[in-house]
Amino acid sequence: MEIKLTPLHDKHIELNAKMHEFAGWDMPIQYASIIEEHKCVRSKVGLFDVSHMGEVVIEGEDAVELLQMLVPQDVYTLEDKQIMYGQLTNKQGGIIDDLLIYKYNDEKYLIVINASRVDADIPWIRQNAKDERFKVNITDLTNDYSLLALQGPNSSALLDKIGIKTESQPKYYCFDDYKLLDTNVMISRTGYTGEDGFEIMIKNEFAVKLWDTLMNEGQEFGIMPIGLGARDTLRLEAAMLLYGQDMTEETTPIQATLGWSVSKNKTHNYNGKDVIKAQLASKPNKKIVGFIMEDRGIARHGYEVFNGGNNIGVVTSGGISPTLNANIGLAYIDSSYTIDDEIDIKIRDKFFKAKIIKRPFVEKVNKIVR
């Protein structure tokens, strides 16, 4: 399979980024050290190339009806220019992908999906539309647009400096269309770091100009380019789940402790509704929890979790928290365990003590505008 390159690929090479294949794309893992990049986003501002993400437009008179079938969230509650976090579920309630739903109007929605799931998501969406005879047009824009993420407490000030004034910037989980650098862009107040920030969707041919402008004008704000390595440590500190590790088609939104995002009163039928509603009403057999290591050791994806010699689950994500200077992780374990319970992580045939703690591990530096 040929590796895909984002329109900013040459920029990453110029910056001596460490590159690696991710979801079929050649992506920057780090430019400086992961810890340095991580701390820059937490304290200043960082710029990410996330152009590998998928973008799909669903429009037509049945657009909202199709989305109601696809996700357990109530899309009817969205107002124009608002964004909703959701999950694409299968017939058994398992998570095919998690996504963001952007509402332009009643007949036009944009969804942003994970790069690793584009080839699974789009056929699934098209099949559901066909099976239910929904009158919609589904357009894959993944290869036409770039996506840049500007994240950190100084992101709003930088955006103001280059022409999007603070008072006109979108509020949290909202978006709008803007003119920036004589180019049409869509800007949302979203991100995957736990900090305030924005994601800017722009046609491929203008991506380099935008990247250069943000990097040049951002010097006074301490900007750095940030790779996928720090993106992972940032999202872990914020306890944001990663598809393929913390959730899969074998886990439901309730097991993934995403019940807060699931509509409790949705009457519309959707894929996996019976399973999800049953788990909402009772308690699933497993759930995802956050933990901090008490012994010296780093828990990694796939490591087994024990209590009193009994295997009670498995680690899904784990690593260093540069902010806490500690080792943290996420794990699926038996639902009977809760915050402050002691657990053991099996690392190379030895047991290392850990404790379940409240998530997120790290709070936002700046209070997000809502």
C-alpha positions as CSV (number, residue, x, y, z in Angstrom):
1,M,0.0,0.0,0.0
2,E,1.3,3.4,-1.0
3,I,1.9,5.7,2.0
4,K,-0.1,8.9,1.8
5,L,1.5,12.4,2.4
6,T,-0.3,15.4,3.8
7,P,0.1,18.7,1.9
8,L,2.4,19.8,4.8
9,H,4.8,16.8,4.5
10,D,7.7,18.9,3.1
11,K,7.4,21.3,6.0
12,H,7.8,18.4,8.4
13,I,10.9,17.3,6.6
14,E,12.3,20.8,6.6
15,L,11.8,20.9,10.4
16,N,13.7,17.6,10.8
17,A,10.6,15.8,12.2
18,K,10.9,12.2,13.1
19,M,8.4,10.6,10.6
20,H,6.5,7.4,10.9
21,E,3.6,5.6,9.2
22,F,0.3,6.1,11.0
23,A,-3.0,4.9,9.6
24,G,-1.5,4.8,6.1
25,W,0.0,8.3,6.3
26,D,3.6,9.4,6.8
27,M,3.2,11.6,9.9
28,P,5.5,13.6,12.2
29,I,5.9,11.9,15.5
30,Q,8.1,14.6,17.1
31,Y,10.2,17.6,16.1
32,A,12.0,18.3,19.4
33,S,11.4,16.1,22.5
34,I,7.9,14.8,23.2
35,I,8.1,16.2,26.7
36,E,9.2,19.6,25.4
37,E,6.4,19.7,22.9
38,H,3.8,18.5,25.4
39,K,4.8,21.2,27.9
40,C,4.6,23.9,25.2
41,V,0.9,23.0,24.5
42,R,0.1,23.0,28.2
43,S,1.7,26.4,28.8
44,K,1.9,28.2,25.4
45,V,0.6,27.1,22.0
46,G,1.4,24.3,19.6
47,L,0.6,23.6,16.0
48,F,-0.4,20.1,14.7
49,D,-0.9,18.8,11.2
50,V,-3.9,16.5,11.5
51,S,-4.7,16.5,7.8
52,H,-4.9,12.7,7.9
53,M,-8.3,12.9,9.6
54,G,-11.3,12.1,7.5
55,E,-14.0,14.6,6.6
56,V,-17.3,13.6,5.2
57,V,-20.3,15.8,4.2
58,I,-23.8,14.3,4.6
59,E,-26.5,16.5,3.0
60,G,-30.1,16.2,1.8
61,E,-33.6,16.1,3.1
62,D,-32.9,12.9,5.2
63,A,-29.4,14.0,6.5
64,V,-30.5,14.2,10.1
65,E,-32.5,11.0,9.9
66,L,-29.4,9.1,8.7
67,L,-27.3,10.5,11.5
68,Q,-30.0,9.5,14.0
69,M,-29.7,5.9,12.8
70,L,-25.9,6.0,12.9
71,V,-25.2,7.4,16.4
72,P,-26.7,7.0,19.9
73,Q,-26.7,10.8,20.4
74,D,-29.8,12.8,19.7
75,V,-28.7,14.9,16.6
76,Y,-32.0,16.8,16.7
77,T,-30.7,18.7,19.7
78,L,-27.9,20.3,17.7
79,E,-28.3,23.9,16.7
80,D,-26.8,25.4,13.5
81,K,-23.0,25.8,13.9
82,Q,-22.8,23.6,16.9
83,I,-20.7,20.4,17.2
84,M,-21.6,17.1,18.9
85,Y,-19.2,14.3,20.0
86,G,-20.6,10.9,19.1
87,Q,-19.9,7.3,18.3
88,L,-20.7,5.4,15.1
89,T,-22.1,2.1,16.5
90,N,-22.7,-1.3,15.0
91,K,-25.7,-3.6,15.4
92,Q,-24.4,-4.9,18.6
93,G,-23.7,-1.5,20.1
94,G,-19.9,-1.7,19.5
95,I,-18.0,1.4,18.5
96,I,-17.0,1.4,14.9
97,D,-15.5,4.9,15.4
98,D,-15.9,8.0,17.5
99,L,-16.5,11.3,15.6
100,L,-17.5,14.9,15.7
101,I,-20.7,16.0,14.0
102,Y,-20.9,19.6,12.7
103,K,-24.3,21.0,11.9
104,Y,-24.5,23.6,9.2
105,N,-28.3,23.4,8.9
106,D,-31.1,20.8,8.9
107,E,-29.9,19.4,5.6
108,K,-26.1,19.6,5.8
109,Y,-23.7,18.1,8.3
110,L,-20.0,17.5,8.3
111,I,-18.5,14.6,10.2
112,V,-14.8,14.3,11.1
113,I,-13.6,10.8,11.6
114,N,-10.4,9.0,12.6
115,A,-7.8,8.4,9.9
116,S,-7.6,4.7,10.7
117,R,-11.3,4.2,10.3
118,V,-12.1,6.1,7.0
119,D,-12.1,2.9,5.0
120,A,-14.6,1.3,7.5
121,D,-16.7,4.3,8.3
122,I,-17.7,5.6,4.9
123,P,-18.9,2.2,3.5
124,W,-20.9,1.7,6.7
125,I,-22.5,5.1,6.4
126,R,-23.3,4.5,2.7
127,Q,-24.7,1.1,3.4
128,N,-27.0,2.4,6.1
129,A,-28.2,5.2,3.8
130,K,-29.0,2.6,1.1
131,D,-30.7,0.1,3.4
132,E,-33.0,2.7,4.8
133,R,-33.5,4.5,1.5
134,F,-32.5,7.8,2.9
135,K,-32.4,10.7,0.4
136,V,-28.9,12.0,1.0
137,N,-25.6,12.7,-0.7
138,I,-22.5,11.5,1.0
139,T,-19.3,13.3,-0.1
140,D,-15.8,12.2,1.1
141,L,-13.6,15.4,1.4
142,T,-10.7,13.7,3.1
143,N,-8.2,14.2,0.2
144,D,-9.4,17.7,-0.6
145,Y,-8.9,19.5,2.7
146,S,-6.2,19.9,5.3
147,L,-6.8,20.2,9.0
148,L,-4.5,22.2,11.3
149,A,-4.9,22.1,15.1
150,L,-3.9,25.2,17.1
151,Q,-3.9,24.1,20.8
152,G,-2.9,25.7,24.0
153,P,-3.7,28.7,26.3
154,N,-2.2,31.2,23.8
155,S,-4.1,29.8,20.8
156,S,-6.9,32.4,20.9
157,A,-4.5,35.3,21.1
158,L,-2.6,34.0,18.1
159,L,-5.8,33.5,16.1
160,D,-6.7,37.1,17.0
161,K,-3.4,38.4,15.7
162,I,-3.7,36.8,12.3
163,G,-7.2,38.2,11.7
164,I,-9.9,36.2,13.6
165,K,-10.7,38.6,16.4
166,T,-11.3,37.2,19.9
167,E,-15.0,38.3,20.0
168,S,-15.8,36.6,16.7
169,Q,-14.0,33.3,17.5
170,P,-16.3,30.3,17.9
171,K,-17.2,29.2,21.4
172,Y,-16.5,25.7,22.8
173,Y,-17.8,23.0,20.5
174,C,-19.0,25.5,17.9
175,F,-17.7,26.4,14.5
176,D,-18.1,29.0,11.7
177,D,-16.8,29.9,8.3
178,Y,-14.3,32.7,8.0
179,K,-12.1,34.5,5.6
180,L,-8.4,34.1,6.6
181,L,-5.4,35.0,4.5
182,D,-7.8,35.7,1.6
183,T,-9.0,32.1,1.8
184,N,-12.2,30.5,3.0
185,V,-11.7,28.4,6.1
186,M,-13.8,26.6,8.7
187,I,-12.7,27.0,12.3
188,S,-14.0,25.0,15.2
189,R,-13.2,25.3,18.9
190,T,-12.3,21.7,19.4
191,G,-9.2,19.6,19.9
192,Y,-7.6,16.5,21.4
193,T,-5.3,17.9,24.0
194,G,-7.5,19.0,26.9
195,E,-6.5,22.6,26.4
196,D,-8.4,25.5,24.7
197,G,-7.8,25.5,21.0
198,F,-9.0,25.4,17.5
199,E,-9.1,23.2,14.4
200,I,-8.9,24.9,11.1
201,M,-10.1,23.2,7.9
202,I,-8.7,24.6,4.7
203,K,-8.3,23.5,1.1
204,N,-5.1,21.7,0.5
205,E,-3.5,24.3,-1.8
206,F,-3.6,26.9,1.0
207,A,-2.4,24.7,3.9
208,V,1.3,25.6,3.6
209,K,0.6,29.4,3.6
210,L,-1.5,29.0,6.8
211,W,1.1,26.8,8.5
212,D,3.8,29.3,7.7
213,T,1.7,32.3,8.9
214,L,0.9,30.6,12.2
215,M,4.5,29.5,12.8
216,N,5.9,33.0,12.0
217,E,3.2,35.1,13.8
218,G,3.2,32.6,16.7
219,Q,6.8,33.2,17.7
220,E,5.9,35.8,20.3
221,F,3.5,33.3,21.9
222,G,6.1,30.5,22.1
223,I,4.7,28.4,19.3
224,M,6.2,25.0,18.4
225,P,5.2,22.4,15.8
226,I,3.8,19.4,17.7
227,G,3.9,15.7,16.6
228,L,1.7,12.7,17.2
229,G,3.9,11.6,20.2
230,A,2.9,14.7,22.3
231,R,-0.6,14.5,20.9
232,D,-0.9,11.1,22.6
233,T,0.5,12.1,25.9
234,L,-1.7,15.2,26.0
235,R,-4.9,13.3,25.2
236,L,-4.0,10.7,27.8
237,E,-3.5,13.3,30.5
238,A,-6.9,14.7,29.5
239,A,-8.3,11.1,29.6
240,M,-9.5,11.4,26.0
241,L,-10.0,7.9,24.5
242,L,-8.1,6.7,21.4
243,Y,-9.9,4.6,18.9
244,G,-8.3,1.2,18.4
245,Q,-6.9,1.1,22.0
246,D,-9.5,2.5,24.4
247,M,-12.5,1.6,22.3
248,T,-13.1,-0.9,19.5
249,E,-16.1,-2.6,17.8
250,E,-16.1,-5.0,20.9
251,T,-16.7,-2.2,23.4
252,T,-19.9,-0.1,23.8
253,P,-20.1,3.6,24.6
254,I,-21.3,2.7,28.1
255,Q,-18.4,0.3,28.8
256,A,-16.1,3.1,27.5
257,T,-17.7,5.4,30.1
258,L,-19.1,7.6,27.4
259,G,-22.6,7.3,28.7
260,W,-22.6,11.1,29.4
261,S,-22.6,11.6,25.6
262,V,-25.5,9.1,24.9
263,S,-29.0,10.4,24.8
264,K,-31.1,8.9,27.6
265,N,-34.5,9.8,26.0
266,K,-33.9,9.3,22.3
267,T,-36.9,7.6,20.8
268,H,-35.5,7.2,17.3
269,N,-34.1,3.8,16.5
270,Y,-30.3,3.5,16.0
271,N,-27.7,0.8,15.5
272,G,-27.1,-1.1,18.8
273,K,-29.9,0.7,20.7
274,D,-31.1,-2.4,22.6
275,V,-27.7,-3.2,24.0
276,I,-26.8,0.4,24.8
277,K,-30.1,1.1,26.5
278,A,-29.8,-2.1,28.6
279,Q,-26.4,-1.1,29.8
280,L,-27.6,2.4,30.6
281,A,-30.4,0.8,32.7
282,S,-28.1,-1.6,34.6
283,K,-24.3,-1.8,34.9
284,P,-22.0,-3.2,32.2
285,N,-19.7,-6.0,33.1
286,K,-16.6,-3.9,32.5
287,K,-15.7,-0.2,32.4
288,I,-12.7,2.0,31.6
289,V,-10.9,3.6,34.5
290,G,-7.9,5.9,35.0
291,F,-5.0,4.8,37.2
292,I,-1.7,6.2,38.5
293,M,1.3,3.9,39.1
294,E,2.5,3.8,42.7
295,D,5.5,1.6,41.9
296,R,8.1,2.5,39.3
297,G,6.9,1.1,36.0
298,I,5.1,2.1,32.9
299,A,1.9,0.3,31.9
300,R,1.4,-0.3,28.2
301,H,-1.5,-1.3,26.0
302,G,-2.3,-5.0,26.5
303,Y,-0.8,-5.4,30.0
304,E,-3.0,-7.4,32.4
305,V,-4.6,-5.9,35.5
306,F,-5.0,-7.9,38.7
307,N,-6.4,-7.5,42.2
308,G,-5.7,-10.0,44.9
309,G,-4.1,-12.4,42.3
310,N,-7.3,-12.3,40.2
311,N,-7.2,-11.1,36.6
312,I,-9.7,-8.2,36.5
313,G,-8.9,-6.5,33.2
314,V,-6.4,-5.1,30.7
315,V,-4.6,-1.8,30.1
316,T,-5.6,0.1,27.0
317,S,-3.4,3.1,27.2
318,G,-0.5,4.0,29.4
319,G,2.6,6.2,29.6
320,I,4.3,9.1,31.2
321,S,2.5,12.2,32.3
322,P,4.9,15.1,31.8
323,T,2.6,17.4,33.8
324,L,2.3,15.2,36.8
325,N,5.8,13.6,36.5
326,A,4.1,10.3,37.0
327,N,3.1,7.2,35.1
328,I,-0.6,7.0,34.3
329,G,-3.0,4.8,32.2
330,L,-6.4,3.7,31.2
331,A,-7.7,0.2,31.6
332,Y,-10.9,-1.9,31.2
333,I,-11.6,-3.6,34.5
334,D,-14.5,-5.3,36.3
335,S,-17.2,-2.8,37.0
336,S,-17.2,-3.4,40.7
337,Y,-13.9,-1.5,41.2
338,T,-13.9,2.3,41.7
339,I,-11.8,5.3,42.6
340,D,-9.1,4.8,45.2
341,D,-9.1,1.0,44.8
342,E,-5.7,-0.6,44.6
343,I,-4.8,-2.7,41.5
344,D,-1.7,-4.5,40.2
345,I,-0.3,-4.1,36.7
346,K,1.6,-7.1,35.4
347,I,4.8,-5.9,33.7
348,R,7.2,-8.4,32.4
349,D,5.9,-11.2,34.8
350,K,6.1,-8.9,37.8
351,F,3.3,-7.0,39.6
352,F,3.5,-3.3,40.0
353,K,1.1,-1.4,42.3
354,A,-1.3,1.2,40.9
355,K,-4.4,3.1,42.2
356,I,-7.6,4.0,40.4
357,I,-8.0,7.8,40.3
358,K,-10.4,10.4,39.0
359,R,-10.3,11.5,35.4
360,P,-9.1,13.6,33.7
361,F,-5.6,13.3,35.1
362,V,-4.8,17.0,34.3
363,E,-7.2,19.9,34.2
364,K,-7.2,22.6,31.5
365,V,-4.8,25.5,32.0
366,N,-7.3,28.1,30.8
367,K,-11.0,27.9,31.3
368,I,-12.6,27.3,27.9
369,V,-15.0,29.8,26.6
370,R,-18.5,28.2,26.4
